[in-house]
């Protein structure tokens, strides 16, 4: 669970950082398995490719269920579930989990958006949702770390539009938000976690460095807020079978 200081920051800023949510051995185990597995899938053309306006691309792998593999065990880890349940405040389930992969000099930018900007379109009625983003590599400005507008979650859901294959905040709303809120680069060490509201405005630059920037993201939803109509293959309610901390090392 979050400390009182972390909880206060989340409520005020719309996010907080949990240092070393995964230990060094856990992070290394997840990273090594993911590199071997997902780079092989990338070579076979089996991953989603999300392009940006400059022609660079971020690789994305999404899972619709949380099984017994290393990815599913992270999503069901009692530490992550405790944080999600604490913040959502009621029965919670795993909405989706995924890996974002920005390879050196290739990974593209993600433009300003709120996750609820598209989860709302997926028929989740209320912003009773959040994500936990875990760094597998050092995440810094040069390799495209996340950028946020602290406090912007209080704006509620803004209008979004589809541009260049990305769902982004409509221009005049974004301009107004950028005038009102300060920009913060969220630099993280491997194993650190960024916990953030579904209404927090965030983005990331392209990876212009020699180093990869991979991040694992588990997103959670209130059971009562599951989509009222199926429009996606993911996000449907499934019982969340919690596992002990560190169970991922057994996968």
Phi, psi and omega in degrees: 000162178284150171287169179298324179292317178295320179297316179299318180295318180300315183292326182276313187262342182090005179198164169206159177255133174250104181295139174049047174300319169258140178290169178301313178297322179293316180296316179297319180296313178297314182296314183294317178294318181295318180301311183295318184285306191280331174292327174295318177294324178296318180297330180271003179073029186259001180258156172288146179238119180251110183273163174241181186290344180266000178092001176275164187219139172258136177273145184220133174235124179242141176246137181268346179224162177247102184262213183261005176280177187297326181291315179295325180289329174293313182299330183262002181301134185301334179291315179292316183296322179297319179295313181299315182292321178302316185279321179287326172084010177201182183306135191232150173222166179279117180283314177192164169214150189202166174241129172254133188233108175255103181280158183305129176063007182238321185300131186270177180274151168249129183277170184302131179199166167247138178300325179289346175301326176253336175295327174299319177291341176274009173079027167269119193283324188240155180277049177266053190219154179202169178229151174239112185256118183250125179283129174263338176235164168306128182248108187227174183302319186294330181255015171091043178296165178292146173239141183225162170249094183304133180091349185291344177299334182290347178290340189079186183288128177262161177294138178238153177227162179261120181222126177052039176080003177242146174266115189229163179293136179299142195306312185289329175292320179296315180302317180294320180294320180293332175285330187272327188243149176279148178271135177232129171276130182257093179271137188220153174267157176305133182095341175290152180235137171256119178257123185216149180294151179291347178257005178287129175286129181209160179202181172204150178277170173293157177273106180258011185261180176271003187242146176288157173226096180254142176221138177259133185233124172247127182245138187234153184221153172292139179303320181292347184254014179301154184308133180280350173209139181283119174233350179230162177282346182244171175094353179288150179295132168221143180303133182268105183268099187289141177241162182294158177300131177086004180301337180301336180291345179274351184268000000 
